[in-house]
Amino acid sequence: MVLRPKRGRVGSRRPEPHSDEWGFFYKQVFFCLQFFLYLCKMKRERDENLMLVAAVEQYAQKHRIPTAVSFAIFREYGINTLIRKHYNALHTQPLEESFYFAEDIIKRIKAQTQRS
């Protein structure tokens, strides 16, 4: 049995295209879209942080230094911003790739400063 609203009931009529009821509906939809975009942005930031932390920890492990020192090196060479900037390319690779990316950048910067 299908329940259908009776004609003539207040809830069964369609609102006019530019009425206040439609305005309220559009505001709700707009709010939901904004909230969804906010959640997507938060997820991306969380993923960027995860990638950065993994790279810092792997760098510290490989060079046998404390994680705080590794993080200071990353900040000194600007690796934090580079990993965030190149997140779109790095997130398609294995998590270790962010470590190799950071190590390669550090080696290149050190080589340039030694030449100068």
N, C-alpha and C positions, 0 to 999 in steps of 0.2 A: 504494500500500500504506500503510495507516494503522497506526502503531505504538501499541499500547495496553499499559499496564502489566499484568503478570500479577497475578491475584488472589493474595493471600498475600504479596506483596512488601512490605517495610517501607514504602516510599515511596508505595504505592498506597492506604493507608488514610487515612481522614479523621480529623483530630484531634477529640477531644471538644470541645464548645463552650466550656468554661471551662478548658481545659488550658493548660499552659505554652507549647505551640506556638502557640496562638492569641494568647496574650499577647505573644509575640515578634512575631508578624505585626502586631498592632495597634500595637505600639511602632514598628515600621518605617514603617507607614502614617502614624502621627502625626508621626514625624520628617520624612518627606517633605513632609507638609502644612506643617509649620513652616518648612522650608527654602524651599518655594515662596512662602509669605507673606513671608518675609524678602527673597527676590529681588524680589517685587513692590514691597515698601517701598523697596528700594534703587533700583529703576527710577523710582519716583515722585520720590524725592529728587533723582535725576540730572536728571529732566525739569524739576523746579522750579528747580534750579540753572541749567539751560540757559535757561529763560525769564527768570530774573533777570539772567543775564549778557547776554543779548540786549537786554534793556531798558536796562541800564546803558550798554552800548556805543552803542546808538542815541541815548540821551540825550546822551552825550558828543559824538557826531558832530554832532548837530543844534545844540548850543550851543557847539561848538568849544572844548571843555574837555578836559583829560586824563581818562582813564577812572578814575583813582584819585580825582579830585575828584568825578566823577559818582557813584562808589560812596559817597563820604563824604556827599554830598547825600542819596542814597537811605537811608543809615543814619540821618542826622539827622532825616529826615521819617518814618522807619519804613516805607518802601516795601518793604524786604526782607521783613518779616513780612506785609505786606498781600498781596504777590504770592503768597507761600506759602499764606496763609490762603484766598485766592480762586482757588487753582489749579484747582479743579474747574470753575469757570466759564471761566477764562482759557484752559485747554488746548484748549477746543473752538473757539477763535477763532484767527485767524492770529497768528503770532509777534509781529508789530508791535503787536498789540492790548495786549500787556503794557506796551509803551513808552507808548502813548496813555493807558493806565490810570494809569501812574506820573506822567506829565506832568500829567494832570488833577488828581490828588491833590495834587501839589506846588503847582499854581496855586491850588487851593482853600485850602490851609493858609496860603500866603503872603497871600492876600486876607483871610483871617480875622485874621491877625496885624497887617495894616496897618490894619484897622478898629478894632482894640483900642487 
